[in-house]
Amino acid sequence: MAAGKDQIGSALDELFAKRGAEPAEPPIILPAEPYLDTAGEALRRRIFLTRGESGENLCLRPDFTVPVCMRHIAEGADLPRRYSYRGLVFRQRADGPAEFFQAGIEDLGEENRATSDARAVADALASLDACGVDLGTIDVILGDQGLFEAVLRALGLPEGWQRRLIRTFGHDGQLRAALGRLANGPEDALAGIDPQLVDLARDREEGTLTRLIRTRMEEAGLPPHSGRSPGEIAARLIEKVQVAEARLSEGALHILEEFLAVDCRLDEAGERLAEVMGTAGLDLGRAMTTFETRNLAMRAANVDLSRLSYRAAFGRPIDYYTGLVFEARMRGSEDPLAGGGRYDRLMTILGAEAPIPAVGFSLWLDRIGEVVNG
């Protein structure tokens, strides 16, 4: 890292302590499965994997969010609680070193999501300022996966298509390709499947379909419990047919494209979204209320909304985000200096007994050092 590493580290340690964040120091070698299950394809490809003596999958620490959350669950600590971290992470990269420094805060268990979302953005900006970054030279971009999901629900898309589109959020090329398939329909999605099975799936005759699949499996000599059950296969086939035969009307596609095209100052975003959705006659309900309430909370946290951008199509390529996502970059750059978001699903995926609201942010300290030191 650049010459200011110690000064930057000390400044962040002081700021994190003032923000009430307890230092966490997860190990460098970690179980790999939590990352393989939750991190998203972009991060999974970059993980350094190895095996333990007992054959278990292990990895070098690719981020801090997952191990910090796992430690909290294992210790059963009281909530709400804030954790800070600073140290090395390891990822395979073609455009830079495979090990680099990150720092950040994970905010767990705060039931007032608007307040904790606003705090994450405010603390990320305060952290950049403490490191010596001129906030007047950066762009801050926000997205909201919750709003995107609300639009898909309002358009009445089949659940299978909703899940498919949600997986592409933040990947512009993948999202455009998925919308193209939804508008035009794939020609061969059901190729090779017995037409009798397709007809039963199309009519949602799940009982008859299950019995026919069971008979076919028995005739083929497949033993019981050799894989998915006949009922599971039937349910998946029904969903596959729904997805394959669903079409997005020209009007609905236009609405979705209008929504995804929204790119404006955050203080203008509520009015712009209301205009797009109002013209279409769609009500985003709680998702829009959440959006507006978070903006009010950010104003209360002294975040200048006029200096932040909202992009409806902006996401971060990590599977566990559920709501707010954001990045801060040097103007004109695509490389984040800071980034984060809300990940309410992650805690239960990692083994928490009950859902735990969670939001956080990470700082790329090597990039910050290069900016600060010229």
NORPERA-V860353 format. One record per pair of residues at least 12 apart in sequence whose C-alpha atoms are under 7 Angstrom apart, sorted by the first residue. I is the first residue (numbers start at 1). GAP is how many residues later the second one is. Records with the same first field share a line. If there is no record, write none. Layout:
# NORPERA-V860353
I = GAP / GAP
This chain:
# NORPERA-V860353
1 = 365 / 368
2 = 364 / 367 / 368 / 371
4 = 365
5 = 364
8 = 123
11 = 119 / 120
12 = 115 / 118
16 = 68
20 = 62
21 = 61 / 62 / 63 / 84
22 = 60 / 61 / 62
23 = 60 / 61 / 62
24 = 44 / 59 / 60 / 61
25 = 60
26 = 41 / 42
28 = 32 / 33
29 = 29 / 30 / 31 / 32
30 = 28 / 29 / 30 / 31
31 = 26 / 27 / 28
32 = 25 / 26 / 27
33 = 24
34 = 316
38 = 281 / 282
39 = 279 / 280 / 281
40 = 277 / 278 / 279
42 = 275
46 = 45 / 46 / 47
47 = 12 / 15 / 44 / 45
48 = 12 / 43
60 = 30
61 = 28 / 29
62 = 27 / 28 / 29
63 = 26
65 = 41
69 = 278
70 = 280
73 = 279
79 = 29 / 30
80 = 28 / 29 / 30
81 = 26 / 27 / 28
82 = 23 / 24 / 25 / 26
83 = 22 / 23 / 24
84 = 20 / 21 / 22
85 = 18 / 19 / 20
86 = 16 / 17 / 18
87 = 14 / 15 / 16
88 = 12 / 13 / 14
89 = 12 / 13
100 = 266
101 = 263 / 264 / 265
102 = 260 / 261 / 262 / 263
103 = 259 / 260
104 = 257 / 258 / 259
105 = 255 / 256 / 257
106 = 253 / 254 / 255
107 = 251 / 252 / 253
108 = 248 / 249 / 250 / 251
109 = 247 / 248 / 249
110 = 247
111 = 246
114 = 179 / 180 / 183
115 = 179 / 182
117 = 177 / 242
118 = 176 / 179 / 180 / 183
119 = 182
120 = 240 / 241
122 = 179 / 181
124 = 214 / 237
132 = 240
133 = 239
137 = 193 / 194
138 = 190 / 191 / 192 / 193
139 = 169 / 189 / 190 / 191 / 192
140 = 168 / 169 / 187 / 188 / 189
141 = 167 / 168 / 169 / 170 / 185 / 186 / 187
142 = 167 / 168 / 169 / 172 / 183 / 184 / 185
143 = 167 / 168 / 169 / 170 / 171 / 172 / 181 / 182 / 183
144 = 168 / 179 / 180 / 181
145 = 170 / 177 / 178 / 179
146 = 141 / 176 / 177
147 = 140 / 141
149 = 17
150 = 134 / 137
151 = 133
154 = 128 / 130
155 = 97
158 = 85
160 = 79 / 83
161 = 82
165 = 13
169 = 146
170 = 143 / 144 / 145 / 146 / 147
171 = 146
182 = 64 / 65 / 66
183 = 64 / 65 / 66
184 = 63
185 = 59 / 60 / 62
186 = 58
189 = 55
197 = 12
198 = 43
201 = 36 / 37 / 40
202 = 36 / 39
204 = 34
206 = 28 / 29
209 = 25
210 = 20 / 21 / 24
213 = 17
214 = 16
255 = 25
258 = 18
259 = 17 / 53
260 = 52 / 53
261 = 51
262 = 49 / 50
263 = 47 / 48 / 49
264 = 45 / 46 / 47
265 = 41 / 42 / 43 / 44 / 45
266 = 39 / 40 / 42 / 43 / 44
267 = 38 / 39
269 = 41
270 = 22
320 = 23 / 25 / 26
321 = 20 / 21 / 22
322 = 20 / 21 / 22
323 = 18 / 19
324 = 17 / 18
325 = 15 / 16 / 17
326 = 13 / 14 / 15
327 = 12 / 13
337 = 26 / 27 / 30 / 31
338 = 23 / 24 / 25 / 26
339 = 22 / 23 / 24
340 = 20 / 21 / 22
341 = 18 / 19 / 20
342 = 16 / 17 / 18
343 = 15 / 16
344 = 12 / 13 / 14
